Amino acid sequence: MLTAAVLLPLAGATALAGWRRLSERDARRLAMAVSVVPLALLVAAWLRFDRGSPELFQLTEEAPWIPTLGVGWRMGVDGIALAVASASAVVFCAAIAYPVDTMGRGRQYHGWLLFLEAVSLGLFLTTDLLVFYVFFDLSLVGMYFLIARWGHGQPRVAALKFFLYTLSGSLVMLLGILGLYLETDPLTFDMATIIAEQPLAAGGARAGLVLLALVVGLAVKTPLAPVHTWLPPAHVDAPGPVSAVLAGVLLKMGAYGLIRIPFAMLSDTFADWAFLLAAAATVSVVYGALVGLGQSNLKARIAYTSINHMGYTVLGIAVAGAAAGNADARALALTGATVEMVAHALITGALFLIAGSFWARTGDYELGHYGGLAGPARTLAFATTLASFASLGLPGLAGFVAEVQILIGTFAVYPVAAGVALLGLLVTAALFLQMLQRLFFGELPSERKGFPDLRRTEAAALGGLLALVVVIGVYPRWLLDLVQATSRLMIGAG
């Protein structure tokens, strides 16, 4: 089941690459049909998942790949992996369905999106450390071509910066993976075995260096300040649906990797350095909000809120891995960090799709060139307002469910960090309210008269994402029960 969720999008991408006579319209329909299958398989996995099981990974599948190195095609899920993978599949469905100018290369565009879906789901579902790294690097290839070939502005420069910056981070991470692997006996990349053995539990300089390499490499992908500078230009120059995938899926690889590797496999060393990671995350929370407030470019403003929200995610992970604080509070923080990944995927994915709709109509992201659009584009105004309120953490929406758990857990462990992080919420609220005011209120500029509202396809894709945002906000138990079971298992809360 999990293997099929990875290989079917890859098969779809291969078919689009080789089927040269396929029209652009048919290529989009094929990609949409293929993208629904992994989501259906993950829903089926969700229904089969046993929340009371003492095993960390369930629904496991395994086949040997490189036996001499202890590498295998290993698939499995816990509650965290299943939640993040399912949210990613939803974002891919919306991004593939969303209309965009493919510049006459629709078959290639949708093929790359399916390829990216395959490697992204593979990363979240694998339980082999080397296979995780392979998928981690392959995601760079798909995103590079999507930005460079279908972006605007200076797409090749943005794509190159994205690729080189994140590849450098992944190579640093590889050093950490190899350092961890060489401590296993017998040598293996099996995540379940490494987590159980804790090969560097004795600590020392070697464990510290391995942890540093892993955290730095994953922080680049997350991203945390100051290793975030590749993100804003990549978002600004990418097509709207590609930005939705970049924010909604690829950024989660870094945060998910923090949970899956250093948090789980180096728990004692992670606890020793958790405070510094929490401090870095708190800086990202405030920095992302403040710099975002100063952006006049719609897409750049949304991009910086991603740094802010991923800071909350990493803060929750750091708190969960700390040695101080009771286990219940730390499990709550880890649950909140996971829900934040899901909420951010849906909310910021929707915001970037909305930004793509603005570009498709005007070719302009400058907030000062808009105003008064609440009249001619009511559906667009409603969707943007709902997504913005969800992003700033309004109660009753998914963002609040995530952030309140992170902050409560943080108060129990690092109260000062929690107090500083609260400032990020205030600034985030200011930047979104100002954005809504400049886009939809005031006088309608003469050049914006006749501004078209969302089309049916756009409204349907956004409606699916935002409906989940509301459902999680109003009735989060179905998601929390899944994630909390794994959080308590990893923390040892009983």
Wavefront OBJ file of the C-alpha trace (Angstrom):
o trace
v 0.000 0.000 0.000
v 2.703 2.527 0.995
v 4.971 1.431 -1.841
v 2.123 1.941 -4.299
v 1.564 5.465 -2.947
v 5.153 6.257 -3.933
v 5.486 4.346 -7.194
v 2.169 5.282 -8.839
v 2.964 9.027 -9.124
v 6.398 8.032 -10.424
v 4.733 5.841 -13.048
v 2.455 8.754 -13.970
v 5.461 11.050 -14.361
v 7.165 8.464 -16.585
v 4.044 8.147 -18.718
v 3.833 11.925 -19.190
v 7.516 12.064 -20.100
v 7.154 9.431 -22.807
v 3.654 10.186 -24.150
v 4.610 13.041 -26.454
v 1.336 13.176 -28.389
v -0.681 13.821 -25.253
v -2.398 17.213 -25.317
v -1.874 19.738 -22.522
v -5.466 19.354 -21.347
v -5.246 15.562 -21.249
v -1.883 15.725 -19.463
v -3.446 17.820 -16.711
v -6.394 15.433 -16.397
v -4.080 12.422 -16.217
v -1.940 14.086 -13.553
v -5.035 14.989 -11.532
v -6.319 11.414 -11.698
v -2.955 9.953 -10.690
v -2.503 12.403 -7.786
v -5.759 11.285 -6.179
v -4.599 7.656 -5.872
v -1.837 8.211 -3.252
v -4.281 10.261 -1.189
v -6.809 7.426 -1.300
v -4.123 4.918 -0.292
v -3.058 7.097 2.642
v -6.661 7.421 3.778
v -6.843 3.625 3.714
v -3.607 3.458 5.735
v -5.127 5.951 8.187
v -8.127 3.645 8.689
v -5.872 0.634 9.277
v -3.534 2.437 11.686
v -3.701 1.089 15.259
v -3.370 3.996 17.702
v -2.893 1.642 20.641
v 0.004 -0.337 19.164
v 3.313 -0.310 21.103
v 5.211 -0.508 17.796
v 6.561 2.778 16.457
v 6.187 1.886 12.771
v 3.136 0.121 11.356
v 2.032 -1.170 7.933
v 5.670 -1.953 7.228
v 6.948 -3.186 3.870
v 10.527 -4.276 3.226
v 12.687 -5.602 0.397
v 16.511 -5.817 0.211
v 18.235 -3.221 -1.970
v 21.957 -3.071 -1.075
v 22.369 -5.838 1.529
v 26.134 -5.288 1.916
v 25.430 -1.803 3.288
v 22.316 -2.712 5.234
v 20.128 -0.675 2.873
v 16.620 -1.797 2.014
v 13.402 -0.529 0.505
v 11.683 -0.047 3.842
v 8.297 1.606 4.186
v 6.254 2.216 7.323
v 4.341 4.897 9.171
v 3.743 6.252 12.612
v 1.092 8.843 13.409
v 3.399 11.753 12.622
v 4.478 10.394 9.245
v 0.919 9.508 8.288
v -0.395 12.983 9.148
v 2.340 14.844 7.272
v 2.223 12.528 4.236
v -1.576 12.840 3.988
v -1.411 16.647 4.153
v 1.269 16.582 1.453
v -0.914 14.441 -0.799
v -3.787 16.923 -0.367
v -1.517 19.847 -1.315
v -0.316 18.028 -4.432
v -3.904 17.347 -5.523
v -4.743 21.050 -5.183
v -1.527 22.233 -6.856
v -1.909 19.927 -9.851
v -5.549 20.912 -10.308
v -4.889 24.649 -9.996
v -4.765 26.471 -13.348
v -1.414 27.975 -14.311
v 0.334 29.165 -17.468
v 2.450 26.165 -18.460
v 3.966 28.050 -21.412
v 2.921 25.334 -23.834
v 4.722 22.619 -21.849
v 1.877 21.238 -19.782
v 2.922 17.615 -20.190
v 6.388 18.308 -18.772
v 5.076 20.592 -16.024
v 2.634 18.023 -14.687
v 5.194 15.258 -15.104
v 7.632 17.090 -12.834
v 4.872 17.693 -10.268
v 4.076 13.963 -10.178
v 7.779 13.150 -9.880
v 8.022 15.566 -6.970
v 4.972 13.985 -5.344
v 6.540 10.531 -5.599
v 9.840 11.521 -3.953
v 8.109 13.665 -1.315
v 5.794 10.870 -0.202
v 8.728 8.468 -0.370
v 10.658 10.608 2.106
v 7.781 10.723 4.598
v 6.995 7.020 4.293
v 10.445 5.424 4.223
v 12.007 3.885 7.304
v 15.468 3.521 5.765
v 17.922 6.305 6.509
v 19.802 6.174 3.190
v 16.580 5.987 1.162
v 15.414 9.032 3.141
v 18.527 10.887 1.950
v 17.998 9.767 -1.662
v 14.457 11.144 -1.676
v 15.646 14.280 0.131
v 18.075 15.052 -2.707
v 15.750 14.029 -5.536
v 13.205 16.584 -4.324
v 15.741 19.302 -5.183
v 15.824 18.152 -8.800
v 12.064 18.339 -9.306
v 11.729 21.740 -7.644
v 14.724 23.145 -9.539
v 13.159 22.447 -12.937
v 9.697 23.627 -11.891
v 11.086 27.010 -10.804
v 13.649 27.425 -13.583
v 11.366 26.478 -16.502
v 7.985 27.818 -15.388
v 8.886 30.668 -13.052
v 8.858 34.407 -13.687
v 11.148 37.293 -12.796
v 14.601 35.720 -12.531
v 13.610 32.066 -12.223
v 16.949 30.568 -13.206
v 18.821 32.609 -10.612
v 16.257 31.743 -7.918
v 16.280 28.051 -8.889
v 20.076 27.891 -8.878
v 20.278 29.548 -5.458
v 17.657 27.166 -4.127
v 19.455 24.126 -5.525
v 22.989 25.001 -4.423
v 21.950 26.237 -0.996
v 19.792 23.246 -0.131
v 22.215 20.766 -1.723
v 24.952 22.129 0.522
v 22.702 21.551 3.509
v 21.898 18.016 2.405
v 25.607 17.174 2.039
v 26.227 18.360 5.583
v 23.310 16.192 6.677
v 24.836 13.228 4.805
v 27.974 13.524 6.934
v 25.799 13.235 10.025
v 23.935 10.236 8.592
v 27.203 8.450 7.820
v 28.555 9.244 11.283
v 25.447 7.724 12.816
v 25.500 4.705 10.490
v 29.112 3.846 11.323
v 28.194 3.561 15.010
v 25.595 0.828 14.410
v 26.512 -2.820 14.963
v 25.837 -4.553 12.662
v 25.902 -1.724 10.136
v 22.395 -0.767 9.115
v 20.324 2.132 7.823
v 17.127 0.689 9.317
v 15.519 3.560 11.235
v 13.642 1.311 13.665
v 16.860 -0.484 14.622
v 18.840 2.737 15.052
v 16.107 4.306 17.200
v 16.003 1.222 19.411
v 19.809 0.954 19.738
v 20.604 4.682 20.231
v 24.176 4.036 18.961
v 25.636 7.330 20.276
v 23.863 7.311 23.635
v 27.193 7.699 25.457
v 27.437 11.246 24.142
v 30.797 12.960 23.736
v 32.318 15.022 20.957
v 31.439 12.538 18.194
v 27.755 12.549 19.132
v 27.785 16.350 19.267
v 29.336 16.638 15.802
v 26.860 14.150 14.313
v 23.978 16.081 15.861
v 25.360 19.397 14.580
v 25.667 18.084 11.020
v 22.136 16.709 11.044
v 20.550 19.818 12.573
v 22.379 22.262 10.287
v 21.499 20.291 7.159
v 17.841 20.001 8.133
v 17.648 23.629 9.315
v 18.516 24.790 5.791
v 15.561 22.881 4.367
v 13.123 23.925 7.110
v 14.373 26.811 6.951
v 15.517 28.545 10.121
v 17.139 31.960 10.204
v 19.898 32.700 9.240
v 20.065 29.801 6.721
v 16.811 30.874 5.073
v 17.966 33.283 2.385
v 17.245 30.908 -0.496
v 13.524 30.827 0.348
v 12.094 34.300 -0.510
v 13.477 34.511 -4.081
v 12.461 30.914 -4.788
v 8.892 31.672 -3.719
v 8.617 35.039 -5.463
v 9.790 33.693 -8.818
v 8.032 30.301 -8.738
v 4.529 29.749 -10.177
v 1.791 29.837 -7.527
v 1.120 26.058 -7.403
v 4.855 25.345 -7.239
v 5.188 27.762 -4.321
v 2.303 25.925 -2.655
v 4.230 22.648 -2.943
v 7.494 24.255 -1.825
v 5.896 25.685 1.321
v 3.344 22.965 1.951
v 5.556 19.934 1.359
v 9.286 20.562 0.891
v 9.741 22.714 3.994
v 8.186 19.912 6.025
v 11.035 17.628 4.999
v 13.401 19.582 7.224
v 11.129 19.661 10.286
v 10.018 16.047 9.798
v 13.669 15.044 9.434
v 14.454 16.691 12.783
v 11.855 14.462 14.437
v 12.761 11.321 12.521
v 16.561 11.472 12.844
v 18.288 13.574 15.571
v 15.274 13.742 17.899
v 14.568 9.994 17.725
v 18.062 8.566 17.128
v 20.194 10.886 19.294
v 17.730 11.609 22.068
v 20.261 12.161 24.884
v 22.509 14.462 22.851
v 19.466 16.235 21.406
v 18.281 16.948 24.956
v 21.657 18.492 25.830
v 21.378 20.994 22.984
v 17.603 21.450 22.865
v 17.719 24.893 24.469
v 19.962 26.297 21.712
v 17.649 24.875 19.056
v 14.664 26.416 20.880
v 16.461 29.770 20.955
v 17.169 29.592 17.199
v 13.533 28.674 16.556
v 12.316 31.616 18.656
v 14.526 33.981 16.664
v 12.992 32.618 13.447
v 9.480 33.148 14.825
v 10.065 36.834 15.535
v 12.385 37.494 12.594
v 10.039 35.947 10.024
v 7.094 37.989 11.293
v 8.973 41.301 11.492
v 10.611 41.018 8.070
v 7.336 39.814 6.561
v 5.612 42.927 7.895
v 8.057 45.048 5.925
v 7.425 43.354 2.561
v 5.381 45.144 -0.100
v 5.492 42.092 -2.385
v 2.551 39.750 -1.721
v 4.520 36.572 -2.290
v 7.539 37.713 -0.297
v 5.275 38.562 2.617
v 3.742 35.074 2.592
v 7.218 33.533 2.210
v 8.472 35.178 5.395
v 5.439 33.946 7.312
v 6.640 30.441 6.418
v 9.885 31.154 8.278
v 7.772 32.350 11.198
v 5.512 29.281 11.257
v 8.285 26.760 10.738
v 10.002 28.451 13.682
v 7.003 27.464 15.808
v 7.313 23.904 14.514
v 10.992 23.631 15.422
v 10.297 25.252 18.797
v 7.799 22.480 19.547
v 10.314 19.828 18.493
v 13.058 21.360 20.660
v 10.751 21.502 23.674
v 9.712 17.881 23.132
v 13.346 16.780 23.095
v 14.404 18.729 26.186
v 15.507 17.005 29.369
v 13.504 19.411 31.565
v 9.734 19.558 31.909
v 7.201 16.810 32.424
v 6.601 14.216 29.743
v 2.987 15.235 29.154
v 3.948 18.835 28.322
v 6.711 17.686 25.977
v 4.367 15.240 24.225
v 1.894 18.110 23.821
v 4.605 20.246 22.200
v 5.499 17.463 19.755
v 1.842 16.964 18.873
v 1.525 20.713 18.313
v 4.613 20.759 16.087
v 3.139 18.006 13.914
v -0.266 19.677 13.694
v 1.544 22.918 12.811
v 3.157 21.125 9.862
v -0.250 19.949 8.686
v -1.894 23.335 9.255
v 0.918 25.237 7.561
v 0.775 22.929 4.554
v -2.930 23.601 4.066
v -3.014 27.296 4.991
v 0.156 28.550 3.313
v -0.467 26.262 0.363
v -3.810 28.049 -0.083
v -2.185 31.483 0.301
v 0.367 30.753 -2.417
v -2.338 29.448 -4.750
v -4.187 32.735 -4.132
v -1.010 34.662 -4.930
v -0.812 32.685 -8.175
v -4.335 33.860 -9.036
v -3.264 37.485 -8.576
v -0.286 36.935 -10.889
v -2.413 35.174 -13.513
v -4.728 38.213 -13.677
v -2.263 41.093 -13.475
v 1.330 39.832 -13.492
v 1.872 41.944 -10.369
v 2.524 41.130 -6.699
v 2.894 44.692 -5.379
v 0.367 45.294 -2.606
v 0.339 49.034 -3.336
v -1.064 48.387 -6.810
v -4.268 46.888 -5.447
v -7.203 47.940 -3.282
v -10.978 47.693 -3.191
v -11.093 44.168 -4.604
v -13.676 42.987 -2.067
v -16.344 44.264 -4.452
v -15.465 42.684 -7.812
v -13.746 39.558 -6.382
v -15.820 38.477 -3.396
v -14.883 34.800 -3.474
v -11.187 35.670 -3.708
v -11.559 38.105 -0.812
v -13.319 35.495 1.325
v -10.720 32.799 0.623
v -7.814 35.156 1.305
v -9.391 36.414 4.522
v -10.090 32.900 5.804
v -6.556 31.713 5.001
v -5.038 34.840 6.576
v -7.026 34.483 9.791
v -6.043 30.820 9.959
v -2.379 31.750 9.495
v -2.438 34.335 12.286
v -3.875 31.740 14.665
v -7.534 32.702 15.020
v -9.437 30.274 17.322
v -11.672 27.860 15.438
v -9.105 27.345 12.667
v -6.228 24.875 12.284
v -3.412 27.310 13.064
v -4.764 27.953 16.554
v -4.999 24.238 17.382
v -1.317 23.812 16.513
v 0.150 26.927 18.072
v -1.702 26.762 21.382
v -0.278 23.277 22.010
v 3.245 24.401 21.129
v 3.005 27.440 23.404
v 1.552 25.504 26.355
v 4.299 22.887 26.064
v 6.926 25.614 25.730
v 5.663 27.469 28.815
v 6.224 24.279 30.822
v 9.850 23.930 29.664
v 11.171 27.285 28.381
v 8.777 29.991 29.631
v 10.900 32.902 28.369
v 10.967 31.450 24.853
v 7.189 31.068 24.992
v 6.805 34.712 25.992
v 8.997 35.901 23.137
v 7.204 33.617 20.669
v 3.914 35.256 21.618
v 5.251 38.489 20.136
v 5.465 36.677 16.818
v 1.707 36.087 16.944
v 1.049 39.816 17.361
v 3.289 40.793 14.453
v 1.837 38.032 12.262
v -1.658 39.348 12.958
v -0.536 42.852 11.993
v 1.056 41.775 8.718
v -1.981 39.796 7.572
v -4.512 42.454 8.573
v -2.473 45.079 6.756
v -2.248 42.807 3.710
v -6.032 42.310 3.640
v -6.608 46.035 3.995
v -4.307 46.900 1.102
v -5.717 44.226 -1.196
v -9.451 44.385 -0.618
v -10.421 47.665 0.995
v -10.156 51.306 0.086
v -10.589 52.677 -3.407
v -10.429 50.363 -6.410
v -7.650 51.540 -8.790
v -8.862 52.347 -12.279
v -6.586 49.715 -13.832
v -8.165 47.040 -11.602
v -11.735 47.638 -12.705
v -13.193 44.450 -14.121
v -10.832 42.337 -11.975
v -12.169 38.769 -12.377
v -13.146 36.664 -9.388
v -11.980 33.084 -8.837
v -12.918 30.581 -11.482
v -14.612 27.311 -10.564
v -11.419 25.255 -10.645
v -9.581 27.768 -8.477
v -12.468 27.984 -6.005
v -12.752 24.183 -5.796
v -9.042 23.669 -5.087
v -8.948 26.413 -2.478
v -12.245 25.214 -1.018
v -10.809 21.751 -0.401
v -7.753 23.091 1.440
v -9.660 25.654 3.479
v -12.451 23.213 4.374
v -9.835 21.025 6.054
v -8.465 24.083 7.858
v -11.923 24.717 9.319
v -12.573 21.045 10.130
v -9.280 20.747 12.026
v -10.008 23.980 13.841
v -13.532 23.036 14.875
v -13.104 19.292 15.438
v -9.385 18.438 15.733
v -9.769 15.190 17.663
v -9.536 12.918 14.605
v -6.074 14.351 13.863
v -4.897 14.812 17.456
v -5.656 11.216 18.442
v -3.500 9.953 15.588
v -0.543 12.217 16.319
v -0.764 12.124 20.116
v -0.418 8.334 20.180
v 2.958 8.562 18.442
v 4.071 11.646 20.385
v 3.539 9.933 23.729
v 5.265 6.804 22.450
v 8.342 8.784 21.346
v 8.491 10.863 24.528
v 7.849 7.854 26.756
v 4.873 9.516 28.416
v 3.064 6.211 28.789
l 1 2 3 4 5 6 7 8 9 10 11 12 13 14 15 16 17 18 19 20 21 22 23 24 25 26 27 28 29 30 31 32 33 34 35 36 37 38 39 40 41 42 43 44 45 46 47 48 49 50 51 52 53 54 55 56 57 58 59 60 61 62 63 64 65 66 67 68 69 70 71 72 73 74 75 76 77 78 79 80 81 82 83 84 85 86 87 88 89 90 91 92 93 94 95 96 97 98 99 100 101 102 103 104 105 106 107 108 109 110 111 112 113 114 115 116 117 118 119 120 121 122 123 124 125 126 127 128 129 130 131 132 133 134 135 136 137 138 139 140 141 142 143 144 145 146 147 148 149 150 151 152 153 154 155 156 157 158 159 160 161 162 163 164 165 166 167 168 169 170 171 172 173 174 175 176 177 178 179 180 181 182 183 184 185 186 187 188 189 190 191 192 193 194 195 196 197 198 199 200 201 202 203 204 205 206 207 208 209 210 211 212 213 214 215 216 217 218 219 220 221 222 223 224 225 226 227 228 229 230 231 232 233 234 235 236 237 238 239 240 241 242 243 244 245 246 247 248 249 250 251 252 253 254 255 256 257 258 259 260 261 262 263 264 265 266 267 268 269 270 271 272 273 274 275 276 277 278 279 280 281 282 283 284 285 286 287 288 289 290 291 292 293 294 295 296 297 298 299 300 301 302 303 304 305 306 307 308 309 310 311 312 313 314 315 316 317 318 319 320 321 322 323 324 325 326 327 328 329 330 331 332 333 334 335 336 337 338 339 340 341 342 343 344 345 346 347 348 349 350 351 352 353 354 355 356 357 358 359 360 361 362 363 364 365 366 367 368 369 370 371 372 373 374 375 376 377 378 379 380 381 382 383 384 385 386 387 388 389 390 391 392 393 394 395 396 397 398 399 400 401 402 403 404 405 406 407 408 409 410 411 412 413 414 415 416 417 418 419 420 421 422 423 424 425 426 427 428 429 430 431 432 433 434 435 436 437 438 439 440 441 442 443 444 445 446 447 448 449 450 451 452 453 454 455 456 457 458 459 460 461 462 463 464 465 466 467 468 469 470 471 472 473 474 475 476 477 478 479 480 481 482 483 484 485 486 487 488 489 490 491 492 493 494
